[in-house]
Amino acid sequence: MSQQNTTSTVIAMPGDEKLAAALAERLGARTAALEYRRFPDGESYLRLDESLEGRPAVLVARMDRPDEKIPAVLFAADLARDLGAAAVGLVASYLPYMRQDIRFHPGEALTSASFARWISAHFDWLVTVDPHLHRYDSLDEIYSIPSTVVPAAPALADWIVANVDRPVVIGPDAESAQWVEAVAARRNLPWQVMRKERFGDHDVRIAAPDLTGLGAHTPVLVDDIVSSGATLARAAELLTEAGLANPLCAVVHGLFGERSRELLAEAGIQRLVCTDSVLVDEGEIELAPLLAPAIAKMLDETAGVFRDKINNPSKSV
């Protein structure tokens, strides 16, 4: 354990105390309780009863429902810096605003880039889990701070092998291929990827791949996000129509939009599991064991830079 980790302070945003405590324990770091409430008019009140003078701060925040959470996260980052933190890092188990990575129509906001600028302006580094990188090759294309992407594929693969008899990993669309291939490669599992055409938020058409010879296997649909559930539901229906058993589903981020759970159940998905990136109590696959080493490495790699900033306050880093 590095000295940098033992002098760090982990701060949980409201609702993220469980993950923050698990990370602090693994890092050998201190924790600081953030007092947060809203005034009657909806404005935020934040208070940290902890001196952060000269120490790195690690802010832990699940960023689902981002429009509700972003102001408080940015206020907390500024508060930590005002209280003397040498550096402020963000651990976002789920990173939002990756969908709009191109202007599909003239005049649209490129919100992925806008959000990246906000986070980069308030934090010194970022650690996250499987952001929805589609048209971006890496977060470095839009974030100007050091960032680390922690893949959940090892944890998903281990869960599948431990809980599913003769699994075959299936991706519901081309975008899921990167997760499907990583999960399958970890445990040398057979895999296939479906093809998808989307004609609207709820109009999704999918074509099944060649499933010959897989009838004795249990299909496991793997994807990074379940939101509306439409893509996974249609994929499940195609699998059963092809004569395979009712599938399971393993996803990284369980966002679960309105009626998505009902839709998935109606499609015949026999079990759905996800990490605790969004659903703290329902997430069966814990991310703390994967996140902690990445955070420790980030703290060590940035220690010299921010130590120099403390010794030379006027120097830009």
Steps between C-alpha positions, in 0.01 A plus 500: 500500500647832399535801729289693250205267561525513880482881497209518255145582604201329340180706486164345410224685325153429649405136442855396414619429855514122453735510201708780655548302822604188306750701297643678805554166673680353201709814453581546868365853464306728733134581447324832542125537547334746266194674643259572218146632494276724292351831599123542449562674167706205373850644542769273644677522836830313547739474794811293570605475864855402408824676419638395163807721514771359275327164445348355183121469506317217324136584427279193443185564297262282304395733221173345389217756484774753427285810470401453865854432621742712297472828697565330834798307359659818366429686825662215696811512281534875552439457875778242529737731318397797717578289808856450380494172308821454303302341218142391446427183306163366387404133522186470288386138494261608224599786269207672327468713188681267263199443272520826303846451353411651163254756365241279336302809391611863451490710813512213750706542816808278516431427866776242536760769433322761714479264797865403456602865516307550826658197665847587372468853640408381850704181546864402463442141390221254423451127557188340355356165394426415137378831360294468184785558256349468156632766265776606740801271521586621851395755760814697415320630191267712714645505854809712563588333833665160558238226486487126555231268368446192715353209300227297669544208258713293741233521770217423256688202358577359844134533603379328181735204538410460868123519446412379149523149359663486155464871422517661158550876508272699268521868412170668407665738250833601348567756774498221759774308317785652702347375828393165357845426360673603824270288716531198270879530473547504878353151538531369142122495447316476166339824388289666230382854429164602354435782255274792595321780321342775713216708352418691820542479875258205520507363142787251483542226239754223549624210288636188667839353402557136408423306819553154353647256751426713804171338600653326802645824634342757730500841330620797704430842351782742586496877457634811668166668578137402545277806479177461302560124475368492143819368341556225756132401495492454123830310510356265763192434284718415199703254705194309619350510150823335380447216746745601772415505868367814662805724539659665799625855474817649651559873462745749643269795572141436608320827424155343450265749343123500536349151445836355399488225764150396390607502136798276571294257706235480228775423246594189699825609663527261794748703704666840469814596690705818500785661686449741789605797283147641522289265714678480833279239663389306191836485323627146549846564358714725720733748333712606799757220443551628143485871576737512797820400312423752224448778756819407684694511175350839408589641843857376465539626143370848582670534840814667366307743283281626782782499755674741263184712490497522881866605511454744211144637526542738208615225264239363262462122474 
